[in-house]
């Protein structure tokens, strides 16, 4: 059970160090996803749940990035910021 709270606390600490803010929604999101994964895959171990959660967010963030067209948005931003030509 302790393993389920290490990742959220480390993420909370990292966000505080990087952005100087606490985001309760991001903190609660990970244990909630752990719980849902545990309900779906009843027989998996703690480490399988941790891996499935990482896979879920990898796929989720990739799809979200494609939907938002982050590549082209950031490409334009860095062209202006660093005078880069593609």
N, C-alpha and C positions, 0 to 999 in steps of 0.2 A: 504494500500500500504506500510505503514511503517513496517508491520509485515514481508513482503517479504525481507527486508534488515537487520533485526535483526540477523537472523541465519548466513548469510554470514559474517557480520562484527564480530560477536562473534567467528566464525571459523577462520577468518583472525587474530584476536587478539590472539587466542589460539595458532595458528601455529607460530606466531611471538614469543610468550612467550616460547613455547616449543622448536622450531627449530631455532629461530633467523633469520627467512627469511619470505618474502612475496611471495606467489605464486598466481599470478593473475589468472591462469587457474582454480585453486580451488575456488577462489573468484567468478568468473563469472559462474562457473558450476551450482551452486545452483539456482540463479535467472533464468538461462536458463531452467533448469528442471522445475521450477515453471511455467514458461511460457508455456512449452510443455504440462504439466499436465493440466493447465488451458484451453488450446486449445482442449485437448482430452475430458475432463469432463467440459463442458460449464457451468453447473448449480451448481457447488460446491462452497463452501464458502472458505474464506482464510484459515481457520483452517483445512478444509478437504484437501486443497492443501498442507499444511505443513505436515500433516500426511502421505499423499500419497508419498510425496518426501522422507520422512524418510523410509517408507516401500520399496520404489524403491531402495534406497541405501543399505538397509539391505539385500535385495535379491541380488542385484548386487555384493556387497562385499562378500557375502556367496558363490555365484557361482564362483567368481574370486578366492577365497581362496581354494575351492575344485579343481578348474582347476590347480592352481599353486602347489597344494599338500602342503600347508603351515604347516599342522600338522606334517608331517614327516620331513620336512626341519627344523622346529624350534625344534622338538624333538631331532634331532641330535645335533643341536647347543647348547641346554641346557644340554644335556648329557656331552658334552665336557666342557662347561662353569662352571657347578655346580657339576660335578662328580656324576650325578644322574644315577641310573640304573632303567630301566623299566622292 
